[in-house]
């Protein structure tokens, strides 16, 4: 089991921050990442604007945070992707994608969740 060092973690987070901008539109505020051992967990933060003033002034109320994926570190440019299955409350393989860069993993996850 490979565990990413601090440099790998920082580079991955920087790449993820640049790439996630294409998904942080509409009701998605952010895509968060956290590390635990050799895994990086991705969560989506969704929002909604409530009330007349909220819609007019753009005030946001966080609606929820949801699990979307677990990536296993295989190397600096290689991650194994498992998506979160809400019907069984655990991570399972993506139907058509197994591993790739962090950007490719986010794109594959987006095809299911966004």
N, C-alpha and C positions, 0 to 999 in steps of 0.2 A: 504494500500500500504506500503510494507516494503522498507526501504531505507538502503542500506549497510553502516555500519560505516567504518571509515578509516582502521581499522584492517581487516575487511572483504574484503575491496577493495584491500589492499596490498596482502593478502593471495591469492585472486583470480588472481591478476596480476602475482604473482610468479608461480602459477599453470599453467596459460596460457602460460607464457614464456617458461616453461619446455616442455609443450605439443606441442606447435606450431613448435618446431624444426623439427618435422617429415614432416611438410608441407612447410618449407622454403627451397625449393630445386628448381631446374630448373629456371623458370622465376619469382618465388615469392621471394621477398626480405624480407618481413616482414608481420606480421599480427598485426595490431595496435588495441588497445582498449582505449575507453574513456568513462567516466561515466557522466551521467546526471540524477539526482534524483535517481529513482529506476532502471534505465536502464544502461546497458553496451552495447555500440555500437562497433561492430567489422568491421574493414576495412582491405582490402588486398592491399599491395603495390607490383606492378609488375615491372619488369625491362627488358631491352633488351640491348645487347651489339651491338654497331654500329661500322661499319667500320672495316678495317683490323686490325688497332692497338687496337681498342676496344676489338675485339675478341681475339687477341693474348695476350694482357696484362691484360685482364679481367676487363677493365674499364666498369662501368655500367652507363647507362642512365635510369633514372626513366621513365617508360612509362605511368603509371597511378595509381591512387588510387581509389579503388572502394568499395562501401558499400557491406557488405555480410550478416550481421545479427544484430539483436537487442535482447539482453537477458534481461529479467525482473527478478529482484532479488526476490526470494521467501524464501530464507534462505541461510546460508553459503555454503551448498552443493547442492542447488537446484535452478535452473534457468529455466525460461520459454523461449523457443526459437521461434523467428520469423525470417524468412529469407527475404532478400530484393528482391523484384520482379521488375526487370528493365522495364518490359513491362507496368506496371501500376505505377511505381515510388513510391512504398510504401512497408511496411513490411507486410508479410502475414504468416500464419502458414506453417510449414514444412509439406510436404505430409505424412510422416510416423513417425515423432518424435515430441513430445510436450515439455517435460521438463526432466532435468537431471543435472548432474554436468557440470561444465564449459568445461571439457575435452570431455564429451559426446556430448555437444552442438557443439563444434568445429568439432568433427568427423562427426556429422550429416550434418553440413554446408558444409564440405569438399566433401561429396558425391554429392552435387549439383554443387558446384563452381570449385572444383579442379580436 
